[in-house]
Amino acid sequence: MRQLGEKHYVNGVTLNVRDKENLKHFYEEILGFNVINETYTSIQYEVGDSKHRIALHQIDDGREPLVSEAGLFHIGIRLGSHAHLADLMAHLTEHEIPLNGAEHNVSTSLYFTDPEGNGFEFYADQPEETWDFDKENRVIMDTRHLYASKLMNLRSRDGWQGIPDDSMIGNLHLKTVRISEVKDYYLAHFGLEESSFVNKSSLFMSSNGYHHTLAVNHWMSSMQRMENDDTYGLTLVDFHYPETTHTWLKGPDGIAFRFNYLGV
């Protein structure tokens, strides 16, 4: 399953973490990711049957990123139904995980962080035929209040059983430097085009009509990412773009991308 037939997309995210063992409970017992590989210092999780990956790499004495520094805003995990999202909401509430939520016209989203502060969005899309588009054929997205009780009414009988098979990394949202400094770079090197306009402080992109596969914003950030390998948080993004001649790329915001390594 792909987002509306997207040709170019994020298929892996690697995070530098402080304590892999401490995070295992959250990723495996709370969220229910399946482990596909583990070493003494790293662990790799699969996202449903999509072959997408989230990797945690433990580093000692790492550098703390500045709040104003480019990096991860959130990893967007797309679920196949609102029932799955409702089950997750009930499950996280039961485990007293702090949550925020929103309706975005095209999707319903839950937002939270892992114990080290790495942001996640779990979301379910509305049917494509209900989406609206502006005069430039960009998907119209807004942010409205999520009525938790309405979503909770969609829970399944079985409840949350871990990451469903039809899940994937639906989008990746990054903190960046000023949009004017990175817009040309992102539109030139990833096979993407502007897919939705939210405000002048952000850029939402996709390759085939999805509301967004990759987004960047400078709502809280203005500085380039520094020392990716030795800084906690986002260290590497894997991106599927078969047409590119690049293997690795680091742009004006300092965020590192690796192309076509995972092959999915």
N, C-alpha and C positions, 0 to 999 in steps of 0.2 A: 504494500500500500504506500502510495506517495501522495503528498499534498497536491491535489489537482494536477498530477503529472509533472511536478517540478523536476527540472533537469539538473539544476545546480543547487546544492544544499549542504548544510552542516550535518556531518555524520559522526562526529566525535568531539569530545571536550575533555581536556586533561587539567586537573586542578592540583596545585601544590598544597599539601595539607600538613598540619602539625602532628596529628596523632591518628594514624590510619586505624588502629585498633579501636579507638574511641568512636570513630565514625561508622564502623562496620555495623553496629547495632542499629543506627539510624537508617542507613542505606539498605540493609538486608532485612532487619526485623520490622522496622516501621514502614518503610516504603515498599520493600519486597523486591528489590532488584536481584537478579541472579548473577552470581560470580562466574566469570569465564576464565579468569587467570589471576593468580595471586603469587607474589613473592614477599620477601621479608619487608620490603619498603614500598610496594605498590600493589594495587588491586584494580581489576578491570571489570566493569559491569556491562551487561547487555541491556538494551532498551527494547523489551518485547522481542518480537521476531524480525525487527527491522534491520538487524546487524549493526545498528548504531551503538556507540560505546561512550561510557563515562568512566574515566580513569582517575584514580586518586594516587598521587605520588608523594610519599612522606619525605620531607627534608628537615634537617636539624639546623637550628640557628638561622632560619630564613629571615628574609627582610619583610617587614610589615608594610603593605602598600598604603599610600596616603588616600584619604577619602576622596580627594580631588583628582586622583590618578585614574587614567584609563584602565579598563579591566572588565570584569564580569558584572552585568546588571542582573540577568537571570538566564538560566537554561529553561527553555520552554518544552515541556513534555506533552505531546499531543496524545490524548486518550480517545478511544474510538466511540465513546458515547457519554451522554450526560449522566447516565446511571453509574458508570465507573467513577465519574467525578464526584457524584453524590456519595458514593461508597467511601471514596478517599476522604471527603470532608468529614464524614461521621467518624472514620477511623482516626484521623489526625486530632479531631476534637477529643475523642476518647483518651488519646495519649497526651493531651494537653500541649499540643504543638501550636504556638501562636500563628494565626492565619489572617490574611486579608483576602478579599475577593472583589471581583468586578465583572460587569457585563460590558462587552465591547462591540455590540451589534453583530459581529461575525463569530463571536465565541464567548464562552463563559470561563472565567479563570479563577484559580486559587493561587495565592502567593505566600511563600514562606521561605525560611532559610535552613540550611543544615546547621549542626552545632558549631561550625567554624565561620558561619556568616555567609556562606555561598548561596546566592539567590536561586530559587526555583519558581517557575510557573508551571502548574499542571492545568491543562485546559481541554475543553471539548468544543469543536466547531459547530456553529449553526449550519443548516443545509445551505449549500452554495447558492441555490436558487433564491434564497432570501436576502442575499447580500446586495447592498446598494453601491453604486459607483458614481464618482463625480464626473464632470465634463471632460476630464483628461483620462478617464477610464481607470482611475485609481480607486481601490476599495475604500469605502467610508468606514472609519472606525471611530468610536468615541468611548468614553469611560463613564459608566453609570453604576449606581448602587446594586449590589448583588443581594437579593432577598434569600437569605440562607434557608428559611423554612420552605420556600418554593423549590429550591434545589434538593433539599433533603427528602422531599416527597417522592423523588425519583429513585431513591435507593433500591437496590436489588435485594432479593431474599437472602442471598449468600453473603453480602457485604464485601468488603475489600479483601481480595485474595492475593495481593501482590501485583506487580506491574503486569497489566494484561498483555496478551500476545500481540495485539494490534496497536501497541504503543510505539512511539518514535520520538526522536528529537524533531519537533515541529518547527521550532524557531530558536534562534540564539539572539539575545539582546545584550549589547555591549555598552559600557561607558566609554566615551571617546573624548578627543579634544574638540575644538569648535567644528561644527558641521561644515562650515565653509572651507576648512582645511583638509577634510577627508572625503567629501562627497565625490569628487572626481575620481579619487583613488578607488573607492568601493564600487563605483559604477563602471570603472574601466577594467578591473582585474578579476571579477568573480562571476561574470556572465549574468549579472542581475540588472534589474531596472527598478526605478522607484514605483512601489506598488500601492502605497497608501500615504496620505499626508495627514499628520497629526498636529504638528506645529513646526516652527522654524528651528527648533532646538533638537530635532530628531530626524532620522532618515530611515524609512521602512522599505525593504527591498525583497523582491522575489524574481523568479525566472519565467514563470508561466501562469501568472494570474492569481497566485495565492496571496492572502493578505500580507504575510511577510514570512520569509525564511530567515532573513538576517536583518537586525535593526541596530542602529547606534544612536546614542543621544549624548548631549552635554548638559543634562539637567543638573548634575551634581559634580561634573568633572571638567577639567581644563588642561590637565597635564599629561604628557606622554607616559605610557607604561615603561617602567625601567626594570632592568635585570630580570627578565621573564623567568629564567631558570632558577633563580634564587629568591623569588618573591612568592609569598603565600597568596593563594587564590588562583585565578586563571593563568595558565602558563602556555597552553597550546590549543588551537582550534583545528580540527580536521575538516576539510571541505572537499566535496565531490564536484569536480569540474573537469571532465575528461578533455576538453578542448584546450586547456591552458598548457603553456610550455613551462610554467613555474612548478617547482617542487616545494619550495618554501617561499614565504613572502612576509615581510614586516613593513607596515605602512607608516604614515605620519603619526599615528597614535601609538606605535610601538607594540601593537598586539600581533602575536606570531600565528601564522596560518601554515598548515601543511596540506598539500593538495594530493588527492587520489591515493593516499597511503592505504586506506581501508578497502578501497575498491568496491564500495557499495553506494 
